[in-house]
Every structure is written in C-alpha cells, then in structure tokens.
Amino acid sequence: MPAWISHSMKVLLSILLFIFSTAMLTAGLLFAFLTGWTFLKGVGAAALLVFWLITFGVLSRRLYHYLFHPPGEDQ
C-alpha cells in the first residue's frame, strides 16, 4: 500500500474516532445533567473528557504530520 494512502487512512480514522468521542462526551454530559448529577456520573464525564482530549491530541498530531511533513519521513 502506498504511503500516502496509509497516512490518509490514519488521518481519516482519527477524524472518525474524534467524531465518535465528541458524540459520546456530549451524550454523557446530557445524560448526567438530565438525570441528576452524581459523583459516579461526574467521574464518567471526566473520563469521557480525558478520552476526548486524547483523541483531539492524536488527531491534531496526525493531521499536522500529514499536512506539513515531507512524504518520505515516517512518524
């Protein structure tokens, strides 16, 4: 498989993971607010926020590498 296809797939999958994590964070926060905020729901929301931040970091790193690094360089 050519390198540009591999890098494009990595970026695409990172975008899909970020969309999924954003949807899960939004749903988790809405559920917590609508059903009453408890300690356990707060811990779940915090865990979803950490997951969202990690996926944002992964996406931004891969997108930066895809756009601004020469094609011969590897991650």
Secondary structure, 3 states (H helix, E strand, C coil): CCHHHHHHHHHHHHHHHHHHHHHHHHHHHHHHHHHCCCHHHHHHHHHHHHHHHHHHHHHHHHHHHHHHCCCCCCC
